Structure formats: C-alpha cells, structure tokens
Amino acid sequence: MKYMIMMFGGLGATLQNRTPEWITGMHELMMKLDTELKESGEVVASHGLVDPSQAKTVRFTGGVPVPTDGPFAEVKESLAGYWIVEVSEERALEIASQVVAYTEYPMEVRRVMHGDDAPQQ
C-alpha cells in the first residue's frame, strides 16, 4: 500500500521558542530519515515545500474562483513537505511517529487511493 505522510511545521512565533540546536537536530533527523527511506526503497516520492508566505490559495468568492496570497488567514502550522511511501500502515505510522517524537508537530498519514488498492466505498 502507498501512504502519504504529510509533515506540518511551525511558523513564526512557534519557532521562536526553539533553540538553534533544536532546529539543527530537527534538520538532521529529517535528512537522516529521508536518506534511510530512499535507501530502503520505501519512498515513492518526497518533497519539501516553499515557505507558506509564497503560497496562493484559490477560494470561491462572489461566484468566481479568486486566488489570494498565503495558504490560510490564521494558521500557526502549515504543510511543510511530504513523503509518499510504499509500506504497511504500521510502518507508515512508525515513520511519522519518529518525527513527531522530536518535533511535537502533527503529521498526517493517509492512504493513497489508486487502482485496485483503492478503498471500497
């Protein structure tokens, strides 16, 4: 099965409470885990995302789609990147748990719907 593991990161004030050592440690953890997942062949795709200040959101306003700056009006956590892994659900949750144990930021693990493996409705 394929799972998307979505990483959320703190912004602004939430990172102000983190030490430079914590930030370095988080970066090292993410790079180590990314390398391990790629070397094991578990990663199908992975990418970090640019800072949310560079994002656009399209909303339906006044009967038409309207693009606006930024992902959300009021958010302290934003999607920072993702892995798509081909593993069991247990393994996907194990991967996410390693990161959450360090960062204390939430991660979402969601099964990718595709072909014959799509969940039945």
N, CA and C atoms as a LAMMPS dump frame, in Angstrom:
ITEM: TIMESTEP
0
ITEM: NUMBER OF ATOMS
363
ITEM: BOX BOUNDS ff ff ff
-5.0000000000000000e+02 5.0000000000000000e+02
-5.0000000000000000e+02 5.0000000000000000e+02
-5.0000000000000000e+02 5.0000000000000000e+02
ITEM: ATOMS id mol type element x y z
1 1 1 N 0.832 -1.183 0
2 1 2 C 0 0 0
3 1 3 C 0.88 1.252 0
4 2 1 N 0.34 2.3 -0.577
5 2 2 C 1.048 3.575 -0.562
6 2 3 C 0.353 4.498 0.43
7 3 1 N 1.194 5.206 1.18
8 3 2 C 0.699 6.176 2.156
9 3 3 C 1.41 7.502 1.944
10 4 1 N 0.663 8.589 2.11
11 4 2 C 1.266 9.919 2.095
12 4 3 C 1.427 10.334 3.545
13 5 1 N 2.653 10.686 3.905
14 5 2 C 2.956 11.172 5.246
15 5 3 C 3.22 12.666 5.103
16 6 1 N 2.309 13.468 5.647
17 6 2 C 2.393 14.917 5.499
18 6 3 C 2.966 15.542 6.761
19 7 1 N 4.002 16.341 6.564
20 7 2 C 4.702 16.972 7.667
21 7 3 C 4.232 18.407 7.826
22 8 1 N 3.888 18.751 9.034
23 8 2 C 3.467 20.111 9.332
24 8 3 C 4.544 20.772 10.168
25 9 1 N 4.815 22.031 9.881
26 9 2 C 5.861 22.738 10.6
27 9 3 C 5.344 24.006 11.221
28 10 1 N 5.964 24.373 12.314
29 10 2 C 5.595 25.604 12.981
30 10 3 C 6.147 26.8 12.245
31 11 1 N 5.467 27.898 12.401
32 11 2 C 5.882 29.145 11.753
33 11 3 C 5.97 30.258 12.784
34 12 1 N 6.693 31.254 12.436
35 12 2 C 6.726 32.478 13.236
36 12 3 C 7.012 32.243 14.705
37 13 1 N 6.048 32.607 15.54
38 13 2 C 6.227 32.572 16.991
39 13 3 C 6.534 31.18 17.504
40 14 1 N 5.996 30.132 16.859
41 14 2 C 6.239 28.785 17.371
42 14 3 C 7.702 28.39 17.248
43 15 1 N 8.395 28.874 16.228
44 15 2 C 9.822 28.563 16.091
45 15 3 C 10.693 29.471 16.946
46 16 1 N 10.166 30.584 17.384
47 16 2 C 10.943 31.488 18.235
48 16 3 C 11.276 30.823 19.567
49 17 1 N 10.461 29.845 19.981
50 17 2 C 10.691 29.154 21.249
51 17 3 C 11.661 27.984 21.105
52 18 1 N 12.153 27.746 19.904
53 18 2 C 13.065 26.619 19.656
54 18 3 C 14.495 27.129 19.604
55 19 1 N 15.403 26.343 20.164
56 19 2 C 16.816 26.727 20.171
57 19 3 C 17.438 26.419 18.812
58 20 1 N 18.552 27.078 18.5
59 20 2 C 19.257 26.736 17.263
60 20 3 C 19.659 25.253 17.238
61 21 1 N 19.979 24.696 18.41
62 21 2 C 20.344 23.283 18.477
63 21 3 C 19.153 22.391 18.13
64 22 1 N 17.972 22.769 18.604
65 22 2 C 16.76 22.002 18.288
66 22 3 C 16.497 22.029 16.783
67 23 1 N 16.609 23.208 16.177
68 23 2 C 16.371 23.351 14.738
69 23 3 C 17.389 22.526 13.948
70 24 1 N 18.653 22.57 14.361
71 24 2 C 19.687 21.762 13.708
72 24 3 C 19.372 20.279 13.872
73 25 1 N 18.983 19.872 15.069
74 25 2 C 18.642 18.476 15.329
75 25 3 C 17.462 18.012 14.487
76 26 1 N 16.454 18.864 14.328
77 26 2 C 15.3 18.518 13.51
78 26 3 C 15.718 18.324 12.06
79 27 1 N 16.534 19.243 11.566
80 27 2 C 17.014 19.14 10.185
81 27 3 C 17.808 17.846 9.992
82 28 1 N 18.682 17.533 10.931
83 28 2 C 19.487 16.31 10.84
84 28 3 C 18.598 15.065 10.868
85 29 1 N 17.599 15.051 11.745
86 29 2 C 16.669 13.925 11.819
87 29 3 C 15.946 13.727 10.492
88 30 1 N 15.446 14.802 9.928
89 30 2 C 14.698 14.711 8.677
90 30 3 C 15.589 14.226 7.538
91 31 1 N 16.802 14.723 7.459
92 31 2 C 17.714 14.3 6.399
93 31 3 C 18.106 12.824 6.57
94 32 1 N 18.36 12.4 7.803
95 32 2 C 18.728 11.008 8.082
96 32 3 C 17.582 10.079 7.711
97 33 1 N 16.376 10.407 8.153
98 33 2 C 15.221 9.572 7.872
99 33 3 C 14.925 9.536 6.372
100 34 1 N 15.039 10.675 5.702
101 34 2 C 14.815 10.732 4.254
102 34 3 C 15.813 9.827 3.522
103 35 1 N 17.071 9.891 3.915
104 35 2 C 18.104 9.042 3.299
105 35 3 C 17.808 7.57 3.54
106 36 1 N 17.455 7.208 4.778
107 36 2 C 17.147 5.81 5.106
108 36 3 C 15.963 5.295 4.29
109 37 1 N 14.919 6.103 4.156
110 37 2 C 13.732 5.682 3.413
111 37 3 C 14.035 5.51 1.929
112 38 1 N 14.87 6.389 1.392
113 38 2 C 15.247 6.272 -0.023
114 38 3 C 16.129 5.043 -0.244
115 39 1 N 17.094 4.825 0.655
116 39 2 C 17.99 3.676 0.513
117 39 3 C 17.249 2.353 0.671
118 40 1 N 16.214 2.319 1.494
119 40 2 C 15.451 1.083 1.701
120 40 3 C 14.461 0.833 0.561
121 41 1 N 14.258 1.84 -0.291
122 41 2 C 13.313 1.702 -1.399
123 41 3 C 11.87 1.943 -0.985
124 42 1 N 11.643 2.417 0.24
125 42 2 C 10.276 2.64 0.713
126 42 3 C 9.667 3.935 0.166
127 43 1 N 10.495 4.898 -0.213
128 43 2 C 9.987 6.183 -0.701
129 43 3 C 9.62 6.081 -2.175
130 44 1 N 8.408 6.511 -2.487
131 44 2 C 7.956 6.623 -3.87
132 44 3 C 8.241 8.047 -4.355
133 45 1 N 7.977 9.032 -3.482
134 45 2 C 8.236 10.439 -3.793
135 45 3 C 8.341 11.21 -2.485
136 46 1 N 9.114 12.28 -2.507
137 46 2 C 9.202 13.147 -1.332
138 46 3 C 9.654 14.526 -1.772
139 47 1 N 9.077 15.521 -1.13
140 47 2 C 9.454 16.9 -1.432
141 47 3 C 9.159 17.784 -0.241
142 48 1 N 10.029 18.757 -0.039
143 48 2 C 9.74 19.824 0.892
144 48 3 C 8.99 20.894 0.116
145 49 1 N 8.314 21.756 0.819
146 49 2 C 7.563 22.826 0.179
147 49 3 C 8.149 24.178 0.552
148 50 1 N 7.986 25.161 -0.333
149 50 2 C 8.484 26.504 -0.048
150 50 3 C 7.708 27.086 1.124
151 51 1 N 8.232 28.127 1.702
152 51 2 C 7.599 28.812 2.812
153 51 3 C 6.166 29.204 2.449
154 52 1 N 5.224 29.041 3.398
155 52 2 C 3.825 29.366 3.111
156 52 3 C 3.59 30.804 2.663
157 53 1 N 4.52 31.701 2.974
158 53 2 C 4.343 33.087 2.533
159 53 3 C 4.364 33.19 1.01
160 54 1 N 4.883 32.156 0.341
161 54 2 C 4.931 32.138 -1.124
162 54 3 C 3.755 31.374 -1.733
163 55 1 N 2.864 30.873 -0.884
164 55 2 C 1.729 30.079 -1.36
165 55 3 C 0.588 30.976 -1.838
166 56 1 N -0.265 30.41 -2.631
167 56 2 C -1.502 31.046 -3.074
168 56 3 C -2.64 30.098 -2.729
169 57 1 N -3.785 30.642 -2.398
170 57 2 C -4.983 29.854 -2.156
171 57 3 C -6.06 30.361 -3.091
172 58 1 N -6.763 29.441 -3.734
173 58 2 C -7.879 29.818 -4.601
174 58 3 C -9.156 29.5 -3.841
175 59 1 N -9.981 30.54 -3.633
176 59 2 C -11.254 30.397 -2.932
177 59 3 C -12.384 30.809 -3.872
178 60 1 N -13.544 30.257 -3.619
179 60 2 C -14.722 30.621 -4.401
180 60 3 C -15.371 31.81 -3.708
181 61 1 N -15.252 33.002 -4.314
182 61 2 C -15.737 34.236 -3.718
183 61 3 C -16.564 35.009 -4.738
184 62 1 N -17.741 35.402 -4.347
185 62 2 C -18.584 36.189 -5.25
186 62 3 C -18.928 35.445 -6.536
187 63 1 N -19.023 34.139 -6.462
188 63 2 C -19.408 33.349 -7.628
189 63 3 C -18.279 32.998 -8.573
190 64 1 N -17.032 33.358 -8.217
191 64 2 C -15.895 33.045 -9.098
192 64 3 C -14.688 32.597 -8.264
193 65 1 N -13.801 31.786 -8.837
194 65 2 C -12.562 31.443 -8.143
195 65 3 C -11.634 32.657 -8.076
196 66 1 N -11.117 32.933 -6.886
197 66 2 C -10.251 34.091 -6.693
198 66 3 C -8.975 33.651 -5.976
199 67 1 N -7.794 33.801 -6.634
200 67 2 C -6.541 33.465 -5.94
201 67 3 C -6.154 34.561 -4.952
202 68 1 N -5.634 34.138 -3.795
203 68 2 C -5.161 35.084 -2.789
204 68 3 C -3.785 34.654 -2.313
205 69 1 N -3.064 35.553 -1.685
206 69 2 C -1.755 35.223 -1.131
207 69 3 C -1.916 34.36 0.111
208 70 1 N -0.948 33.486 0.322
209 70 2 C -0.876 32.703 1.545
210 70 3 C -1.838 31.543 1.59
211 71 1 N -1.47 30.529 2.375
212 71 2 C -2.321 29.349 2.441
213 71 3 C -3.562 29.545 3.307
214 72 1 N -3.435 30.252 4.409
215 72 2 C -4.546 30.434 5.328
216 72 3 C -4.441 31.815 5.962
217 73 1 N -5.558 32.321 6.409
218 73 2 C -5.562 33.638 7.041
219 73 3 C -4.902 33.591 8.419
220 74 1 N -5.219 32.566 9.222
221 74 2 C -4.688 32.482 10.575
222 74 3 C -4.253 31.054 10.865
223 75 1 N -2.984 30.765 10.682
224 75 2 C -2.506 29.419 10.95
225 75 3 C -1.108 29.481 11.549
226 76 1 N -0.842 28.626 12.507
227 76 2 C 0.481 28.576 13.119
228 76 3 C 1.285 27.401 12.59
229 77 1 N 0.592 26.434 11.981
230 77 2 C 1.265 25.283 11.401
231 77 3 C 0.832 25.158 9.953
232 78 1 N 1.755 24.804 9.105
233 78 2 C 1.464 24.688 7.688
234 78 3 C 2.149 23.458 7.127
235 79 1 N 1.603 22.91 6.055
236 79 2 C 2.213 21.756 5.414
237 79 3 C 3.612 22.135 4.955
238 80 1 N 4.601 21.391 5.44
239 80 2 C 5.999 21.708 5.143
240 80 3 C 6.6 20.785 4.095
241 81 1 N 6.058 19.597 3.955
242 81 2 C 6.575 18.644 2.985
243 81 3 C 5.878 17.316 3.147
244 82 1 N 6.29 16.358 2.337
245 82 2 C 5.637 15.055 2.4
246 82 3 C 6.547 13.957 1.877
247 83 1 N 6.208 12.743 2.287
248 83 2 C 6.762 11.531 1.712
249 83 3 C 5.585 10.714 1.199
250 84 1 N 5.737 10.08 0.082
251 84 2 C 4.825 9.017 -0.316
252 84 3 C 5.65 7.75 -0.225
253 85 1 N 5.197 6.845 0.623
254 85 2 C 5.947 5.62 0.879
255 85 3 C 5.105 4.407 0.513
256 86 1 N 5.764 3.351 0.099
257 86 2 C 5.078 2.093 -0.182
258 86 3 C 5.444 1.131 0.926
259 87 1 N 4.577 1.085 1.932
260 87 2 C 4.81 0.323 3.153
261 87 3 C 3.463 -0.099 3.748
262 88 1 N 3.512 -0.835 4.832
263 88 2 C 2.291 -1.158 5.57
264 88 3 C 1.837 0.081 6.344
265 89 1 N 0.583 0.07 6.777
266 89 2 C 0.091 1.186 7.588
267 89 3 C 0.903 1.292 8.874
268 90 1 N 1.22 0.157 9.464
269 90 2 C 2.009 0.147 10.699
270 90 3 C 3.354 0.84 10.49
271 91 1 N 4.02 0.558 9.371
272 91 2 C 5.321 1.171 9.084
273 91 3 C 5.155 2.672 8.829
274 92 1 N 4.109 3.065 8.109
275 92 2 C 3.873 4.492 7.841
276 92 3 C 3.69 5.252 9.152
277 93 1 N 2.95 4.671 10.075
278 93 2 C 2.743 5.312 11.379
279 93 3 C 4.035 5.34 12.187
280 94 1 N 4.863 4.317 12.045
281 94 2 C 6.164 4.279 12.721
282 94 3 C 7.06 5.413 12.209
283 95 1 N 7.066 5.628 10.899
284 95 2 C 7.877 6.701 10.304
285 95 3 C 7.42 8.056 10.835
286 96 1 N 6.114 8.286 10.785
287 96 2 C 5.577 9.566 11.266
288 96 3 C 5.875 9.754 12.749
289 97 1 N 5.767 8.701 13.526
290 97 2 C 5.995 8.789 14.968
291 97 3 C 7.421 9.196 15.302
292 98 1 N 8.387 8.768 14.486
293 98 2 C 9.784 9.153 14.726
294 98 3 C 9.95 10.67 14.653
295 99 1 N 9.289 11.28 13.687
296 99 2 C 9.403 12.729 13.513
297 99 3 C 8.623 13.462 14.601
298 100 1 N 7.396 13.019 14.872
299 100 2 C 6.556 13.676 15.87
300 100 3 C 7.2 13.616 17.254
301 101 1 N 7.881 12.511 17.552
302 101 2 C 8.545 12.382 18.852
303 101 3 C 9.569 13.49 19.058
304 102 1 N 10.185 13.955 17.974
305 102 2 C 11.182 15.021 18.082
306 102 3 C 10.547 16.399 17.962
307 103 1 N 9.738 16.595 16.917
308 103 2 C 9.234 17.939 16.619
309 103 3 C 8.039 18.351 17.466
310 104 1 N 7.249 17.371 17.883
311 104 2 C 5.988 17.597 18.583
312 104 3 C 4.956 18.278 17.693
313 105 1 N 5.219 18.369 16.384
314 105 2 C 4.249 18.878 15.422
315 105 3 C 3.479 17.692 14.854
316 106 1 N 2.219 17.881 14.497
317 106 2 C 1.436 16.76 13.973
318 106 3 C 1.896 16.339 12.582
319 107 1 N 1.664 15.09 12.283
320 107 2 C 1.875 14.566 10.935
321 107 3 C 0.607 13.804 10.575
322 108 1 N 0.21 13.899 9.345
323 108 2 C -0.958 13.164 8.885
324 108 3 C -0.494 12.018 8.004
325 109 1 N -1.041 10.84 8.238
326 109 2 C -0.744 9.657 7.437
327 109 3 C -2.042 9.269 6.751
328 110 1 N -2.017 9.276 5.428
329 110 2 C -3.229 8.976 4.683
330 110 3 C -2.918 8.03 3.53
331 111 1 N -3.722 6.991 3.403
332 111 2 C -3.54 6.023 2.324
333 111 3 C -3.834 6.68 0.984
334 112 1 N -3 6.389 0
335 112 2 C -3.178 6.913 -1.353
336 112 3 C -4.153 5.998 -2.082
337 113 1 N -5.192 6.579 -2.646
338 113 2 C -6.132 5.779 -3.441
339 113 3 C -5.574 5.629 -4.841
340 114 1 N -5.505 4.385 -5.315
341 114 2 C -5.027 4.143 -6.651
342 114 3 C -5.414 2.735 -7.103
343 115 1 N -5.768 2.587 -8.353
344 115 2 C -6.028 1.291 -8.964
345 115 3 C -6.846 0.344 -8.128
346 116 1 N -6.454 -0.932 -8.114
347 116 2 C -7.181 -1.963 -7.399
348 116 3 C -7.057 -1.844 -5.89
349 117 1 N -6.097 -1.046 -5.41
350 117 2 C -5.895 -0.898 -3.972
351 117 3 C -6.784 0.173 -3.368
352 118 1 N -7.614 0.839 -4.179
353 118 2 C -8.456 1.917 -3.669
354 118 3 C -9.461 1.346 -2.668
355 119 1 N -9.651 2.027 -1.524
356 119 2 C -10.62 1.551 -0.554
357 119 3 C -12.023 1.48 -1.153
358 120 1 N -12.771 0.464 -0.81
359 120 2 C -14.156 0.331 -1.288
360 120 3 C -15.057 1.268 -0.527
361 121 1 N -15.996 1.879 -1.233
362 121 2 C -16.928 2.806 -0.559
363 121 3 C -18.282 2.176 -0.382
